């Protein structure tokens, strides 16, 4: 349980480091949210409830 008290000390905000570009976790979360919203919108339009 001691780890949860210091979780931010161990958390690395960089998800991927490709050398010339760094991709952060919040960027991954934004992209995941965008693609989920687009998929859901396509589903609603295809279903015809819009």
N, C-alpha and C positions, 0 to 999 in steps of 0.2 A: 504493500500500500504506500510505501515511501516514494515509489516512482511517480505516482499521481500528483504528489505535492510539488514535484520538480519537472513536470512533463515539458514545459516550455524551454527548459535548458537543453533537453535532448532532441527536440523537434527541429528538423532541418526544413526551412521553407522552400528549398530548391528541390523540385521533383526530378528534373533531368538537367544534367550539365553536359552539353554537347561540345564544349570547348569554346566556340565562338558565340554561343547563345545559351542562356539559362532560362529554363521554364519553371515557373513557380507553381506551387499547389493551388493558389487562388486562380491562376490562369486556367489550370486544368478544370477547376470547379466551374468557372464561367463557361468554358466550352461544353462541358457536360450538361449544364443547365440549358444552354442554347440549343444543343442538339435534341435534348429531351423535349423542350418546348416546340421545336419544329416538327418532331415526330408526332407529338400529341396533336398539333394543329392539323397535320396531314390526316391523321386518324379521324378527327372530328369532321373535317371537310369531306373525306371519303364516305363517312357514315351518313352524312347529310343532315346533321343536327345544327348546323351553323345558321 
